[in-house]
Structures are given as structure tokens and as C-alpha cells.
């Protein structure tokens, strides 16, 4: 080693290269979306380091990226770039992933790495879950003109979306051979993290898809829901056709006019239909391809909110001799007064 210090021997550049090429791409085979998200995180981090430390990214060493520096970077994202807490947490997830990789590559820096890994995610308000009610779903599905090829395509697409809860990217990528209509009818898709899953089809969805698959494929298209030229529908195209049918459906169901309906709202609607049917959250998590059951708990909270809203509409029970609760202990009284 001669006179070279440890700090000089732990350059970040080769670690980053191995992290992306070996860890993420070869070992974990993560999706292109994950690669892009993590890449953007480190672009921002290295630009921040260049401005703060006056060092080009290729000269950075592990010791430069200690916990105070990472915390300063995250604070800068919120203060200067105005990112949300959710986005800040996503950036931290990428950094944590990299440092877990570094812990195996450079164990001599374990103390610094553990301090970075100890930086917590910030708590944030959960976004409200928007979904359609059963009358709104029925109005939406009735909107497409099924005397036309486009109307039959749109009706089948919307029905599949609201029954299966597939993500937009999953709907777009469906091919004709991903639909299985025999015993145990289901649709097969590849979701987040390139995980394949099968989602059951109802008898109604099965019949509708069977009729749709009998129609001649335009330009020999392999996509389940092609555009007029036989290519795959884009995300913008699906949002546009959805918005068109929502406008038409709102004439029949006025409550739709006040809702912003996206493909993800159809996914939420599928989850709420399952929840209201009494399906357990762990099953819904598998159905939707959630990584953890905690993600699915969001729908449970939305469902409880419906119950509470209904409860407020009930006439309160009044007895002839109402008894008001009185806390019998100073501590209980304190808690009641909070």
C-alpha cells in the first residue's frame, strides 16, 4: 500500500459500476424502471457532492459519503428541489441499497455504513385511496359502444382492469396467449420486480374475453388490446379512452363527474370490491402483486372510513336515562381531556 491511505483506496466509481452491473442487473435482474430510478438518485447525489465538496464524482471516496453528508443531501432535496417526503424516501431507499452492497465489498468501512443505513425514512401522510362504487363501475362498463370494434376492445379492457386490478403497465404488456379460459380461467402477467402471477377471472370476464379473442386480430397483432394499427396501446392512449368513457358514463351516473379516474383508480376499485366481498388482506396482496400486506392495509383503512361515514348518518340512540361517562381517575381525566 505504501503511503496510500484507506480513504484513497476506496474510490466510489468502481463500486457504483459493480453495484449497477453486477448487483442490480446480473444478480437481482431488476426492472428497467428500478435502474432508472436508482440511476437518477446517484446523479443527484454526485452533483450535490460536486457542489458541496468541490470534487468531481470520479474522485469521490466512501468516506466522503458519510451519514451527515447523506442527511444533508436528503435535506437539500426537500428544501431546494421541493420534493415530497415520499420521493425523499425513495432516494434514501436507493442509497441504503447501495450501502448494503458496499458493506460486503468494503467491510473496513462498516461503522460508516451502519450509520448511513441507520438514517430513517420520514413518516408522511398516506395518500387517500380513490375508487369507484359498484354503480359507477357498472356505468363505466356500459359506456363503450359495443357495436364497434373499438367499443368492444375498450369494454373488455375496462372490465379486465376493474376485475383483476392489474397495473397499467401489466395491462399494456398482455398478449393474447396470456389469457387462459379453460378450467381455472386466469390471466398471467409479469408485474413489479419481474414477478409472474396469475389472477383468476370471473365467469363474466371469462365470457367477455372469449368473445373478444374470437375476433380477428388486427394486422395479426399479438397484443391482447392493440391499437388500430396492431401495435400496443400506450399509457396515454389508455388514459385517453378511459377519460372519454368516464365522461359518457357520468351522464348516467353523475357522481363520476366529480372524480378523476385513472387506470390506478380502477386497480383501487378492484381491491375495494374484493375487500367488501370479505376477502382477506393477505389474499388481496397476492391478487394485486403487492410486496407486503402492509401496502394492502391502505384499502382496509379506506373501507373503515366508509363504515364510519355510514355510522354518522344513523340517528343516535337515546335512552330515557342517559348516563354520561365520568373519568374516575386523575390520569384517565387527563387522557380524556387531550
C-alpha positions in Angstrom: 0.0 0.0 0.0 3.0 2.3 0.6 1.8 5.7 1.8 -1.7 5.4 0.4 -4.4 5.9 2.9 -7.6 3.8 3.2 -9.6 6.8 2.1 -7.6 6.9 -1.2 -8.1 3.2 -1.8 -11.9 3.1 -1.6 -13.0 5.1 -4.7 -16.7 5.3 -5.2 -16.7 5.0 -9.0 -15.8 1.3 -9.3 -18.2 0.4 -6.5 -21.0 2.2 -8.3 -20.2 0.4 -11.6 -20.2 -3.0 -9.9 -23.4 -2.2 -8.0 -25.3 -1.4 -11.1 -23.9 -4.0 -13.5 -23.3 -6.9 -11.1 -25.7 -6.4 -8.2 -28.7 -4.9 -9.8 -28.6 -6.1 -13.4 -26.9 -9.5 -13.2 -27.7 -10.8 -9.7 -31.0 -9.3 -9.0 -32.2 -8.7 -12.6 -34.2 -5.7 -11.6 -36.5 -3.9 -14.0 -35.5 -1.0 -16.2 -37.7 1.3 -14.1 -35.7 0.5 -11.0 -32.4 1.0 -12.8 -33.6 4.4 -14.0 -34.9 5.4 -10.6 -31.6 4.4 -8.8 -29.5 6.0 -11.5 -31.3 9.3 -11.1 -30.7 9.2 -7.3 -27.0 8.9 -7.7 -26.9 11.5 -10.4 -28.4 13.9 -7.9 -26.2 12.8 -5.1 -23.0 13.2 -7.1 -24.0 16.6 -8.4 -24.7 17.6 -4.8 -21.2 16.3 -3.8 -19.5 18.1 -6.6 -21.1 21.4 -5.5 -20.6 20.8 -1.7 -17.2 19.1 -1.7 -15.7 20.7 -4.8 -14.7 17.2 -6.1 -15.7 15.6 -9.3 -17.7 12.4 -8.9 -14.9 10.2 -10.2 -12.7 11.3 -7.3 -15.2 10.6 -4.5 -14.3 8.0 -1.9 -16.5 6.1 0.5 -15.6 8.3 3.5 -17.0 11.4 1.6 -20.5 9.9 1.7 -20.9 9.6 5.5 -24.2 9.9 7.3 -24.1 13.7 7.9 -23.4 14.2 4.2 -26.2 11.9 3.1 -28.6 13.6 5.6 -27.6 17.0 4.1 -28.3 15.7 0.6 -31.8 14.5 1.6 -32.5 17.8 3.3 -31.4 19.7 0.2 -33.8 17.6 -1.9 -36.7 18.7 0.2 -35.6 22.3 0.8 -34.1 23.3 -2.6 -35.8 20.9 -5.0 -39.1 20.8 -3.2 -39.5 17.0 -3.5 -42.2 15.2 -1.4 -41.4 13.1 1.6 -42.3 10.1 -0.5 -39.7 10.9 -3.1 -37.2 11.7 -0.5 -37.7 8.2 1.0 -37.4 6.6 -2.4 -34.0 8.3 -2.9 -33.0 7.0 0.6 -34.0 3.5 -0.4 -31.6 3.6 -3.3 -28.8 4.9 -1.1 -29.5 2.2 1.5 -29.4 -0.5 -1.2 -26.0 0.7 -2.4 -24.5 0.8 1.1 -25.7 -2.7 1.8 -23.7 -3.7 -1.2 -20.7 -1.7 -0.1 -20.8 -3.4 3.3 -19.8 -6.7 1.6 -17.3 -5.0 -0.7 -15.6 -2.8 1.8 -16.1 -4.2 5.3 -13.4 -1.9 6.7 -16.0 0.9 6.5 -18.7 -1.0 8.4 -19.0 1.8 11.1 -19.7 4.5 8.5 -22.0 2.2 6.5 -24.1 1.3 9.6 -24.6 5.0 10.4 -25.8 5.6 6.8 -28.1 2.6 7.0 -29.5 3.9 10.3 -30.8 7.1 8.6 -34.6 6.6 8.9 -37.3 7.2 6.3 -39.6 10.0 7.1 -43.2 9.4 8.1 -45.7 11.0 5.8 -49.4 11.3 5.4 -50.9 8.4 3.5 -52.5 9.4 0.2 -56.2 8.9 0.1 -57.3 5.9 -1.8 -59.8 6.8 -4.6 -62.0 4.2 -6.0 -65.3 3.7 -7.8 -68.5 2.4 -6.3 -70.4 -0.5 -7.9 -73.0 1.8 -9.6 -70.0 3.9 -11.0 -68.3 0.7 -12.3 -71.4 -0.5 -14.0 -72.0 2.9 -15.7 -68.3 3.0 -16.9 -68.5 -0.6 -18.3 -71.8 0.3 -20.1 -70.3 3.4 -21.7 -68.3 1.9 -24.7 -70.3 1.3 -27.9 -70.1 -2.4 -28.3 -71.4 -2.3 -31.8 -67.9 -1.2 -32.9 -64.6 -2.9 -32.7 -63.1 -0.1 -30.6 -66.1 -0.2 -28.2 -65.7 -4.0 -27.7 -62.0 -3.6 -27.1 -62.5 -0.8 -24.6 -65.3 -2.6 -22.8 -63.1 -5.8 -22.5 -60.1 -3.8 -21.4 -62.0 -1.9 -18.7 -63.8 -5.0 -17.5 -60.5 -6.8 -17.1 -58.8 -3.9 -15.4 -61.6 -3.5 -12.8 -61.9 -7.2 -12.2 -58.3 -8.1 -11.9 -56.7 -4.9 -10.6 -53.8 -5.2 -13.0 -51.4 -2.3 -13.1 -51.4 -0.1 -16.3 -48.0 -1.5 -17.4 -49.3 -5.0 -16.9 -52.4 -4.4 -19.0 -50.3 -2.9 -21.8 -48.0 -5.9 -21.9 -50.7 -8.5 -22.1 -50.6 -10.8 -25.1 -53.4 -12.9 -26.4 -51.8 -16.1 -25.1 -51.6 -14.8 -21.5 -55.4 -15.4 -21.2 -56.4 -18.9 -20.2 -60.1 -19.7 -20.5 -60.3 -23.3 -19.6 -60.7 -24.8 -16.1 -59.3 -22.3 -13.6 -59.6 -19.4 -16.1 -57.0 -16.7 -15.3 -54.7 -14.1 -16.8 -51.0 -14.3 -16.5 -48.8 -11.2 -16.2 -45.4 -10.1 -15.2 -45.5 -7.4 -12.5 -43.1 -5.4 -10.4 -39.8 -6.9 -9.8 -40.4 -9.1 -12.9 -42.6 -11.4 -10.7 -45.1 -13.5 -12.6 -48.5 -14.0 -11.2 -51.8 -15.5 -12.2 -55.1 -13.7 -11.5 -58.4 -15.6 -11.6 -61.2 -14.5 -14.0 -64.9 -14.3 -13.1 -67.4 -16.1 -15.3 -68.5 -12.8 -16.8 -64.9 -11.7 -17.6 -64.2 -15.1 -19.0 -67.2 -14.9 -21.4 -66.3 -11.4 -22.5 -62.7 -12.3 -23.2 -63.7 -15.5 -25.0 -65.8 -13.4 -27.4 -63.1 -10.8 -27.8 -60.4 -13.4 -28.6 -62.7 -14.8 -31.4 -62.5 -11.5 -33.2 -59.8 -11.4 -36.0 -56.6 -9.8 -34.7 -55.9 -6.5 -36.4 -52.7 -6.7 -38.5 -52.1 -10.1 -36.9 -51.5 -8.3 -33.6 -50.2 -10.4 -30.7 -51.2 -7.7 -28.1 -54.4 -8.5 -26.3 -55.6 -4.9 -26.6 -54.0 -3.5 -29.8 -54.4 0.0 -31.3 -55.9 0.4 -34.8 -52.5 -0.4 -36.4 -52.0 -3.6 -34.4 -49.4 -2.1 -32.1 -49.7 -1.9 -28.3 -51.7 0.8 -26.7 -49.6 3.4 -24.9 -50.3 4.5 -21.3 -51.6 7.9 -22.7 -53.9 6.1 -25.1 -55.5 4.1 -22.3 -55.9 7.1 -20.1 -57.5 9.0 -23.0 -60.0 6.2 -23.8 -60.8 5.9 -20.0 -61.4 9.6 -19.7 -63.7 9.5 -22.7 -65.8 6.7 -21.3 -65.9 8.3 -17.9 -67.4 11.5 -19.4 -70.0 9.4 -21.2 -70.8 7.4 -18.1 -71.2 10.5 -15.9 -74.4 11.3 -17.8 -75.8 8.0 -16.4 -74.0 8.2 -13.1 -73.5 11.9 -12.1 -71.1 11.1 -9.2 -68.4 10.2 -11.8 -68.3 13.8 -13.0 -66.6 14.9 -9.8 -64.0 12.1 -9.8 -60.6 12.0 -11.5 -60.5 8.4 -12.8 -57.1 6.9 -13.8 -56.2 3.3 -14.5 -54.8 3.1 -11.0 -58.2 4.1 -9.6 -59.6 1.0 -11.4 -56.9 -1.0 -9.6 -58.1 0.5 -6.3 -61.7 -0.3 -7.2 -60.8 -4.0 -7.8 -59.2 -4.1 -4.3 -62.2 -2.5 -2.7 -64.6 -4.9 -4.4 -62.5 -7.8 -3.0 -62.4 -6.2 0.4 -66.1 -5.6 0.6 -66.7 -9.2 -0.5 -64.9 -10.3 2.6 -61.6 -11.4 1.0 -58.7 -11.4 3.5 -56.0 -8.7 3.0 -53.3 -11.3 2.6 -55.2 -12.8 -0.4 -55.7 -9.3 -1.9 -52.0 -8.7 -1.5 -51.3 -11.8 -3.6 -54.0 -10.9 -6.0 -52.6 -7.4 -6.7 -49.0 -8.4 -6.6 -48.1 -6.3 -3.5 -44.7 -6.9 -2.0 -46.1 -6.8 1.6 -49.5 -7.0 3.2 -48.9 -3.6 4.7 -49.4 -2.0 1.3 -52.9 -3.6 1.2 -53.8 -2.2 4.6 -54.4 1.1 2.8 -57.6 -0.4 1.4 -58.7 -1.6 4.8 -58.4 2.0 6.2 -60.5 3.3 3.3 -63.1 0.6 3.9 -63.3 1.6 7.6 -63.8 5.2 6.5 -66.8 4.1 4.6 -68.3 2.4 7.6 -67.6 5.5 9.8 -69.3 7.7 7.2 -72.3 5.5 7.2 -72.4 5.5 11.0 -72.6 9.3 11.2 -75.8 9.1 9.2 -77.5 6.9 11.7 -79.9 8.5 14.3 -78.0 8.3 17.6 -79.6 6.0 20.2 -81.1 7.9 23.1 -82.2 6.2 26.3 -84.6 7.7 28.7 -82.0 8.0 31.4 -78.7 8.8 29.6 -75.6 8.3 31.7 -72.7 10.5 30.9 -69.2 8.9 31.3 -67.1 10.5 34.1 -63.4 9.6 34.4 -62.9 8.3 37.9 -59.1 8.8 37.9 -57.0 11.9 37.5 -54.8 10.1 34.9 -57.9 9.0 33.0 -59.3 12.5 33.2 -56.1 13.9 31.8 -56.3 11.5 28.9 -60.0 12.2 28.2 -59.2 15.9 28.1 -56.5 15.5 25.4 
